[in-house]
């Protein structure tokens, strides 16, 4: 879980919004740009989140993904976003050697990639509005940041400490980065919900959380899930091999392990 950390002063032009969708809350913080244009884009971004939920939810019998899994539709008959997400999920599965999977107990279930993909897509839509200098979209604790909230002050994200409720394990700074995202997978908020794709059962590892930092939320959300399922030793080794990714891993024994370049992102 992560939360955007406010600086000492807020930028004068800010549009904020919170939307309940996909079983969580998406929080928007947009700096700069014409307020009317920003709100129009925000309405479009929010509508896109609800559309993604309707298309990809495995809890809805009539969603396109549910119908696809039952063989009632082909990918070509689905919305174009379905093919896009399935291609991204297949790439994540390949790059993680199967530790990230778009299936659950043998059935199609790409929801592990959808939230991060949807939040990133919403952030990029808002960033295209003329005059917008900074966007932060927080989807249930996973954050995509673009630009900056104001000159000379970067976005900063606090990473919750899974062993000390209310405390922070780290603060991630986007200083010097035009785009940065932070995603955490773990057991503190939702219990043992991460599945080991090799067994189809909840992953049993020495970890309580994995936080991954990188440019695109679509990917870091997948990498955090995959690394958690691997366990701390294999997960850290794999994360070190990924370009543009840094990570913070916390074990049940309160041991903190980090990739070599994470220190540059702390602050």
VOGU-3710 file (C-alpha; in Angstrom, 3 decimals, decimal comma):
1> xxxxxxxxxx> 0,000/0,000/0,000  1,297/3,478/-0,810  0,077/7,017/-0,344  1,108/10,261/-2,010  2,969/12,398/0,515  2,048/16,078/0,454  4,815/18,639/0,450  4,961/21,776/2,592  2,852/23,773/0,150  0,275/22,795/-2,421
11> xxxxxxxxxx> 0,407/24,052/-5,994  -2,206/26,782/-6,529  -3,914/25,056/-9,485  -4,983/21,549/-8,493  -7,912/19,317/-9,388  -8,467/16,339/-7,103  -10,997/13,553/-7,213  -11,614/10,156/-5,599  -13,607/7,432/-7,374  -14,759/4,056/-6,068
21> xxxxxxxxxx> -14,273/1,464/-8,806  -12,759/-2,021/-9,217  -13,379/-2,714/-5,542  -11,045/0,054/-4,405  -10,595/3,837/-4,525  -8,749/5,660/-7,286  -7,421/9,080/-6,237  -6,533/11,740/-8,806  -4,317/14,794/-8,308  -3,818/16,975/-11,407
31> xxxxxxxxxx> -1,695/20,124/-11,367  -1,856/22,917/-13,937  -3,940/23,253/-17,068  -7,318/24,871/-17,571  -9,620/23,625/-14,810  -12,540/23,043/-17,170  -10,412/21,053/-19,635  -8,917/19,050/-16,780  -12,339/18,188/-15,376  -13,557/17,098/-18,806
41> xxxxxxxxxx> -10,516/14,829/-19,158  -11,024/13,597/-15,610  -14,599/12,606/-16,426  -13,288/10,694/-19,442  -10,601/8,998/-17,335  -13,124/7,967/-14,672  -15,486/6,626/-17,330  -12,571/4,613/-18,700  -11,990/3,021/-15,295  -15,637/1,979/-15,014
51> xxxxxxxxxx> -15,552/0,638/-18,551  -12,432/-1,391/-17,739  -14,192/-2,800/-14,683  -17,230/-3,768/-16,774  -15,055/-5,404/-19,445  -12,511/-7,206/-17,253  -14,274/-8,046/-13,981  -14,310/-11,770/-13,294  -17,088/-11,165/-10,751  -19,525/-10,105/-13,472
61> xxxxxxxxxx> -21,090/-12,946/-15,418  -21,741/-10,614/-18,352  -18,261/-9,067/-18,580  -16,384/-9,691/-21,805  -13,592/-11,489/-19,953  -16,086/-13,811/-18,243  -17,770/-14,531/-21,563  -14,377/-15,021/-23,223  -13,377/-17,513/-20,527  -16,600/-19,463/-21,130
71> xxxxxxxxxx> -15,976/-19,537/-24,881  -18,942/-17,327/-25,713  -16,733/-14,699/-27,350  -13,459/-14,655/-29,232  -10,790/-12,051/-28,554  -11,586/-10,460/-31,922  -15,212/-10,031/-30,826  -14,211/-8,261/-27,602  -13,380/-4,603/-27,063  -9,900/-3,707/-28,404
81> xxxxxxxxxx> -8,666/-3,253/-24,838  -9,031/-6,983/-24,215  -6,452/-7,928/-26,852  -4,156/-5,152/-25,574  -4,316/-6,340/-21,968  -3,938/-10,013/-22,882  -0,837/-9,186/-24,948  0,650/-7,243/-22,024  -0,183/-10,074/-19,616  1,463/-12,614/-21,915
91> xxxxxxxxxx> 4,579/-10,420/-22,033  4,602/-10,182/-18,222  4,260/-13,957/-17,977  7,163/-14,454/-20,379  9,448/-11,945/-18,669  8,721/-13,410/-15,220  9,219/-17,010/-16,369  5,624/-17,784/-15,489  5,581/-16,259/-11,996  3,027/-13,740/-13,207
101> xxxxxxxxxx> 0,046/-15,455/-14,799  -3,147/-14,191/-16,487  -4,942/-17,309/-15,289  -6,397/-18,498/-11,992  -6,852/-22,220/-11,412  -6,646/-22,774/-15,142  -9,241/-20,156/-16,089  -8,564/-16,871/-17,841  -8,139/-14,106/-15,249  -6,067/-11,072/-16,313
111> xxxxxxxxxx> -7,186/-8,944/-13,359  -3,661/-8,973/-11,913  -2,584/-6,538/-14,627  -5,795/-4,581/-15,175  -5,685/-2,167/-12,223  -2,156/-0,954/-12,920  -2,809/-0,721/-16,644  -6,035/1,208/-16,092  -4,461/3,654/-13,628  -1,521/4,296/-15,941
121> xxxxxxxxxx> -3,830/4,830/-18,909  -5,933/7,299/-16,900  -2,835/9,228/-15,822  -1,531/9,520/-19,385  -4,911/10,722/-20,645  -4,865/13,541/-18,081  -1,245/14,428/-18,810  -2,168/15,162/-22,433  -4,345/18,137/-21,417  -2,672/21,383/-22,476
131> xxxxxxxxxx> -0,871/23,092/-19,613  -0,953/20,153/-17,202  2,417/19,886/-15,490  1,813/17,032/-13,076  -0,494/14,038/-12,624  -0,734/11,475/-9,847  -3,220/8,607/-10,022  -3,354/6,308/-7,004  -5,269/3,092/-7,639  -5,733/1,361/-4,307
141> xxxxxxxxxx> -2,192/2,182/-3,188  -0,430/1,693/-6,530  0,592/5,052/-7,981  1,443/6,422/-11,424  3,133/9,828/-11,384  3,833/12,021/-14,414  5,569/15,404/-14,436  5,714/17,255/-11,113  3,196/18,983/-8,828  5,090/22,261/-9,086
151> xxxxxxxxxx> 8,528/23,513/-10,196  11,425/22,136/-8,148  9,163/19,875/-6,047  8,731/16,251/-7,109  5,949/13,827/-6,394  6,688/11,707/-3,323  5,011/8,473/-2,272  5,031/6,884/1,152  5,273/3,091/1,296  3,357/1,632/4,227
161> xxxxxxxxxx> 5,235/-0,558/6,689  3,410/-3,926/6,659  4,677/-4,807/10,144  3,912/-1,465/11,796  0,407/-0,239/10,952  0,374/3,495/10,394  4,124/3,653/9,825  6,141/4,111/6,648  8,796/1,719/5,415  10,149/4,251/2,911
171> xxxxxxxxxx> 9,354/7,402/0,963  9,912/7,253/-2,795  10,787/10,453/-4,664  10,166/11,064/-8,359  12,856/13,765/-8,461  14,484/13,903/-11,891  11,957/11,542/-13,478  9,254/12,589/-15,923  7,367/9,400/-15,099  7,555/7,099/-12,109
181> xxxxxxxxxx> 5,264/4,526/-10,558  5,165/2,580/-7,303  3,322/-0,703/-6,715  3,210/-2,954/-3,668  2,083/-6,562/-3,320  1,781/-8,216/0,062  -0,398/-9,748/2,731  -0,939/-6,790/5,077  -4,082/-5,394/3,425  -5,758/-8,384/1,760
191> xxxxxxxxxx> -4,224/-11,431/3,422  -2,834/-14,362/1,414  -4,393/-13,411/-1,934  -1,323/-13,813/-4,159  -1,340/-17,150/-5,951  1,657/-19,303/-6,780  0,962/-20,040/-10,467  2,855/-23,324/-10,198  0,487/-24,742/-7,572  -2,677/-22,662/-7,996
201> xxxxxxxxxx> -2,630/-22,069/-4,237  -1,748/-18,998/-2,141  1,963/-18,267/-2,378  3,829/-19,308/0,757  7,046/-17,293/1,015  9,131/-15,480/3,614  7,848/-12,114/2,394  5,171/-9,787/3,731  5,535/-7,140/1,027  7,306/-6,265/-2,206
211> xxxxxxxxxx> 7,348/-2,697/-3,510  8,590/-2,094/-7,052  9,466/1,296/-8,536  9,737/2,021/-12,274  8,412/4,235/-15,063  5,218/2,324/-15,890  2,630/1,143/-13,388  1,429/-1,564/-15,789  4,745/-3,366/-15,375  5,745/-2,627/-11,779
221> xxxxxxxxxx> 2,360/-3,913/-10,577  3,053/-7,223/-12,349  6,646/-7,376/-11,120  5,635/-6,855/-7,487  3,149/-9,726/-7,698  5,605/-12,064/-9,420  8,473/-11,281/-7,032  6,270/-11,876/-4,001  5,369/-15,332/-5,289  9,071/-16,107/-5,836
231> xxxxxxxxxx> 10,168/-15,303/-2,280  12,837/-12,892/-1,113  15,987/-14,545/-2,475  14,788/-15,450/-5,959  12,570/-12,365/-6,141  15,404/-9,961/-5,365  17,751/-11,653/-7,827  15,131/-11,455/-10,574  14,227/-7,837/-9,840  17,903/-6,875/-10,023
241> xxxxxxxxxx> 17,934/-8,208/-13,588  15,072/-6,005/-14,759  15,949/-2,736/-16,494  14,420/0,430/-14,999  13,095/-1,373/-11,912  14,076/-0,947/-8,281  12,499/-2,669/-5,316  12,079/-2,905/-1,562  11,305/-6,328/-0,065  10,288/-6,897/3,557
251> xxxxxxxxxx> 10,288/-10,348/5,138  8,122/-11,689/7,936  11,248/-11,563/10,090  11,445/-7,776/9,562  14,431/-8,027/7,248  14,577/-5,346/4,556  16,184/-6,164/1,211  16,627/-3,669/-1,618  17,871/-3,608/-5,181  21,137/-1,796/-5,724
261> xxxxxxx> 19,682/1,363/-7,228  16,774/1,949/-4,847  18,717/4,394/-2,665  18,665/6,941/-5,484  14,857/6,957/-5,291  14,508/7,384/-1,521  13,552/10,776/-0,164
//
